[in-house]
Amino acid sequence: MSALPIPYTVRRTVKWGECDPAGIVYTPRFLDWIIEAAEGFFADVIGVDWFHLNQRDGLGSPSVSTRIDFHKPIKHGEPFAIEVLVRKLSRSTITYAMRGRNGAGELCFSAELVSCIIDNARMKSVSIPDPMRAKIIAYQAATAALLEGETRP
């Protein structure tokens, strides 16, 4: 594992354009944020960004499934962080567990995102390449204790 913080965390501040008129985050933005967090994880932890995965390697990482549970609202101007964990790794899929926390550390949302590695030319799932798999397994082992006792979102 590299010297990246554990768990991998994306920090943001809510912008006005991401909110409804009451200043609370507009629901579809959460999906954008969890996919952006998965993209950051891929680049920073696995070591390949999605552009190069797609263009250079001919692989894609489309979302297969997602679930988001809301626990506490996040409002305009509020800083928050999304922690990215790997719940499960299969032949071709990665199941991410994500937690969104406000600046006080309170859980605001939890999410699960399942992504599949595909061969873009055939649009079929393929085995996650061994170098990527090794990095995911190492990260999963380093963060396993953070998922203990947790129920799925």
N, C-alpha and C positions, 0 to 999 in steps of 0.2 A: 504494500500500500504506500502511496505517496504521503506527503505531509499535509494532505487536505484535512480540514476539520471533520470530525465525526460527530453527529451525522452530517452528510453533505446538506448544506442549507443555502437557500436563496433568500435574500433580504430585499424587501421592497417597501415603498410608501404608497398608500392609496392615492390616486389622482382623482380630481373632480370628474373627469370624463369617464371614470370607471364606476360611477355611482348613479343611483336613481335620484330624483329631486329631493328626497329626504336625507341624502348624503350617505346612504348605506350602499355597499358594493352591489352592483347589478349582477344577478346570479350567473349569467353566462361567462363573466370574467373569471370565475373560479376555474372553469375548464381550461381557459387560456393559460392561466397561471400554472396549473398542474402540468400541462403539456410543456410549457416553457421550462419548468423545473426539471422535468424528465430530459429535455434537450440539454440543459446545462449539466445534469448528471452525466449524460452520455459523453459530452465533450470533456468535462473536467475529471471524471473518475475513470471512465473507460478509455478516454484518450482519442476519440474520433468524433468530430461534430457531424451532425446529420447531413449537412451539405456534402461533405467529402464521402460520407458513407454512401450517399445516393449517387453522386457524380463520378467519383473515383472507383468505388467498390461495387457499384451496381446493386446495392442493397437498400432496403427501406425499413422503416420502423413505425408502421402505422399502428394506431390505437385499435384495439379489439373490443375493449370493454372499459367502462369507467363508472365509478360510484362516488358521490360526494355527500357527506353528512355535515349539516351545519349545527354548530353548538353555541355560537355567540356571534353577533354581528360585528363586522369590521366597517369602520366609517372613514369618510374622507380625511386625508391628512395623517391617518394612523400608520405607524410603521408596523410591519408584520414580517414573519419569516416562515418559509415552507421547508420543513425537514423532509428529506427523501431517503427512504429505506427500501430494501428489496425484500419483499415478503416471500417470493417464490421464483425459482428459475427452472424452466423446463428446456426441452430440446430447442425450441424456437421462440419461446415467450419469456418476458420479464414481467413480473407482477410487482409494481411499486406500491408501497404504503407511504402516504404523505400526510403530514400534519401541519396545519397552519396555525401559528400562534401570534397573538398580538404582542405589543411591546412589553406588556407585563408578564408574558409567558403563558397566558391563558389560552387553552385550546379553543380555536374559533371554528375550524373545520377539519375533518379528516377525509381522506380520499384514497381510493384504490384505482390504479390505472394499469391495464394490461396492454403491453405492446408486443408485437410479433415481428421478428426479423424475416424479411421476404427477399426473394430474388426479383428485382424490378422487371426484368425482361419477361419472366414467366408468371409474375404475380402469384407466386406460390411461396409458402413458408419454407425456410431452410434452417439448418442447424446454426446456432449462434457460433461464429468463428471462435476457435480455441483461444486465441490471444484475448479476445473480448470476454469470453466466458471466464477465463482465469481471473481477470480483474473484477468481474462482478462477484464471483465466488469469494474472493479475498475481502471485498467490501461487505458482502453479506455476512461473512464470519465476524468481521470487526464490529458490526452493528447488531448482531443477533440478540444480544441482551436487551436492546431497546424495544424489541418486539415481544419479548416474553410476557405471557399473561394477557396480551392484548387480544381483543376480539376484533374481527373484521369490521370495517365501517359499515 
